[in-house]
Amino acid sequence: MLKELTVQTRSQTEFVNVDSEVGSVVRESGIREGICHLWVPHTTAAVTINENGDPAVVRDILYELDKVIPLRDAYHHMEGNSAAHIKSSLFGPGLSLIIADGHLLLGTWQSVYFCEFDGPRKRRLFVKVVEG
């Protein structure tokens, strides 16, 4: 099963928790054991897994990223979004998650985040669920 989700971001950089949306696709698929592949078809966005218990963790990640990869620097890319391209390359456009007993196999404090680095924008996230 392949499904395209829309993620509307509100800030230039942000992490959007997509657990609910991805979990709905997994449930809709009816697959009890398998793999859920996530794919971001953008060069300035990504996906990652990190802590969901304390919102300060996401805030700290974004803060440190901006220190290491500042928005403005001696970049040559004419669009002015080189920092977003670099950040998305570090995080990556895809994830593979285990499905067990019909649910994503995530740790207690783990969530799936869509990573926006050049927003706000209307983004696409592909979810492919396969049995196995």
Beta strands, then each sheet from edge to edge (+ up, - down):
strand 1: 2-8
strand 2: 14-17
strand 3: 34-39
strand 4: 45-51
strand 5: 94-100
strand 6: 103-104
strand 7: 110-116
strand 8: 122-131
sheet 1: 1+ 8- 3+ 5- 6+
sheet 2: 2+ 7- 4+
end
